[in-house]
């Protein structure tokens, strides 16, 4: 997938003010795409969107709610995209326990609204809907989940993302496939990287505790998660979108993008690694009772490797090092757009071209 494919492409990215969406929008812009973003204002301060001056890299910028059907329809008409990436979401498990109605409204009806706007407007050729590794019916077993495994979800967040997968299937079969619009869903692991300041995420919580000189509280130290740098799944999304344009219905299905099995590590491993890198950092078990979270989660990405040629480039240690490197550059007041783009170049240099 060369830059020439993306150069001049009109691309619509929902959730571009968020962590993953911001990295994706910058990468697309770097390759010459005309990027149109649609999202709410950033939900953290600071944010990747602000510190990277992302708005300067966009061809269009809509601060609107994915639940606003009229605004979304208007934005799609203005952008007239050829490719759509849908990342706008309520992305946090713990928030979903506090605000389940909003979680379902954003994650399920937001997906419905986007796909309905796509089928009514423009000449979209490909849609990639980003869901989550937590969309599977988690049996707490040691085997990695494959795309054919049963969907489910104990908490409202996981359940809402499973529902959005069903929405994708229904719109593919009922509307989009007949119109020549090829759609796929993408399920990534637990992403880390610079520019993530969300609450109740492990690495941002650790960095905040370190800066405040506090002991970091850890909820589930033995929980196993498929950790990966944010650039890993984004590379997969880009390859998947290209394949939808080139091959159409052959790849219009669900896809996993997870790390190598060895990088499905415990929360404790990640915390201990960061403690070895950050002077004075220590951790303790959170003493309060916590809502349910799965203990074991692994992904099988063999299909993406075999059919898309995708595979992870950075192991977990390097992903954490790159996250710390990005954060240190921000603390020193460096140009974070350049820092982010430099990390993308470094990632590309470590693997096959994207």
Buried (B, 14 or more C-beta within 10 A) or exposed (E): BEEEBBEEBBBBBBBBBBBBBBBBBBBBBBBBBBBBBBBBEBBBEEBBBBBBEBBEBBEBBBEBBBBBBEBBBBBBEBBBBBBBBBBBBBBBBBBBBEBBEBBBBBBBBBBBBBBBBBBEBBEBBBBBBBBBBBBBEBEEEEEBBBBEBEBBBBBBBBBBBBBBBEBBBEBBEEBBBEEEBBBBBBBBBBBBBBBBBBEEBBBBBBBEBBEEEEEBEBBBBEBBBBBBBBBBBBBBBBBBBBBBBBEBEEBBBBBBBBBEEEBBBBBBBBBBBBBEEBEEBEBEEEEEEEEEBBEBBBBBBEBBBEBBEBBBBBBBBBBBBBBBBBBEBBEEEBEBBEBBBBBBEBBBEEBEEB
